[in-house]
Amino acid sequence: MAKSANQLWMDFKNASNQANRLEEIAGKIENTSRRELTGNLNQLSSCWKSDSSTAFRKKGQNTSDNLLSVAKNLREAAAVIRTAAKNTYDAEMEAVRLANARSYK
């Protein structure tokens, strides 16, 4: 059974909302990495001076970099979802338009 224009719009909005949610999660991950993790590492470095503190700081920085990479990937996934949803919506709406314009004599 074919979907109605309203159903297609709801599917499009649902996909857009999911992409927005990915963007929100990416933002939270970025904030955690940039503010909290990096800030804590900086504070720790000022108090802890040793070879092991340097190694710990490097591992912490690698973790921060990995989190930023995850956030970037989530933003890219959100962009792909938006593009796919828009293309699918446009194609399906064109199919609805053509079906409605068809006349059977």
Sequence and secondary structure as in RCSB ss.txt:
>XXXX:A:sequence
MAKSANQLWMDFKNASNQANRLEEIAGKIENTSRRELTGNLNQLSSCWKSDSSTAFRKKGQNTSDNLLSVAKNLR
EAAAVIRTAAKNTYDAEMEAVRLANARSYK
>XXXX:A:secstr
    HHHHHHHHHHHHHHHHHHHHHHHHHHHIIIIIIHHHHHHHHHH  SHHHHHHHHHHHHHHHHHHHHHHHHH
HHHHHHHHHHHHHHHHHHHHHHHHHH    
